[in-house]
């Protein structure tokens, strides 16, 4: 059997997600159990949303968990570069091959036409997708429009009839009608590849033997398989893992649960416990033990033991497991060392001390004033938010709009946070003092505390997000109707 090679290919467009770590863990265990290699590839085809900071955070989060890779950023390898933004010439060569064989075609349809088409299809209750309009253009017309510099994308051809059937490692035969598959854009109007095209080309050139990914990609499998066939390449073995779920069985999302690996690191979870818990997501050790390390999981790994029932990511169960690790795996000296590194790291202390020093008269005041920097969400009550000017509804809006503003920041530092929130206060026609009042309470649990802007900067987005959402819940939460109204009002801000 040829070498088994698996990969994880995160997109650097946000926080490092626990779902990414979950899929990375199973890919790594499968490859290493069989003596193969685990590859990390950065899929930064979305140049608008991709950021260097997000890429750095992803690499650091996987490193914190101990999920090292055999090839990829920082290591290199025979099949690099391992960032899609550095593989442009490779994609140019391969899209030309598809155009030459007629497997792909230029599409000149404007966004206006596509919007009208989508609306008409929805009105007719028909399948929503591209209608093949530009397939009717002759080669001379296409060449002339391309030569004239007319904006266009490149789409793949899709069979009109029949279905695509493939074998899934966990699910067996899967069939999807070609009528449900859209004529996927392969190259965007800016000349950059889409995820679907770059993904297939890179997986083949990097000799990926098994594609182990989340089940949300099942419906994309036919277009990927078809691309392999267009190129005349062997299709890797496909395996679609069950999605992580919230306790209410909904798809795990940051709207209901913290999903950033950085959040759990900042909250003082042990990486060994976090990795152990992710390993329990839909999989069990043959002997049934609940505490195991990466080496033990790799040694015993059998992907056929994965259950297709959506694994529940339950923070209470994670807390229980993390507690067992703290009590059973750490002696007193190790506990003291790890706690001090977490709570009193040089970087954190250097940033917190200037805020505290200006507000204390005795060292014993420090714990009262600064405990929120190293604690869980502060204890809040709705009475705490009583305000002379702001209603509860107004404060919910401030908290939610602030959260959206902060999530949109491309650079996380005091200057950008302050500018963003001051701008939002102006858009809401609120005095900055009134605007910051609910933020003070949500972040510190106190009406008066250290600078809320600097506190948000130090706590970072993961913890800030959790505290703003906790405060919104204390204030009564946001109904579906209210959410729609808030989203509409937020989008309308100048």
Helices and strands as residue ranges (DSSP letters): E 5-8, H 18-33, E 37-40, H 52-65, G 84-86, H 88-101, E 104-107, H 111-123, G 133-136, H 139-147, E 153-156, E 163-168, E 172-177, G 178-180, E 185-187, H 195-205, E 210-214, G 215-220, H 221-231, E 237-241, H 261-266, H 271-279, H 294-300, G 303-305, H 315-329, H 332-343, H 346-357, H 365-370, G 371-374, G 382-385, H 392-407, H 414-427, H 432-444, H 452-474, H 480-491
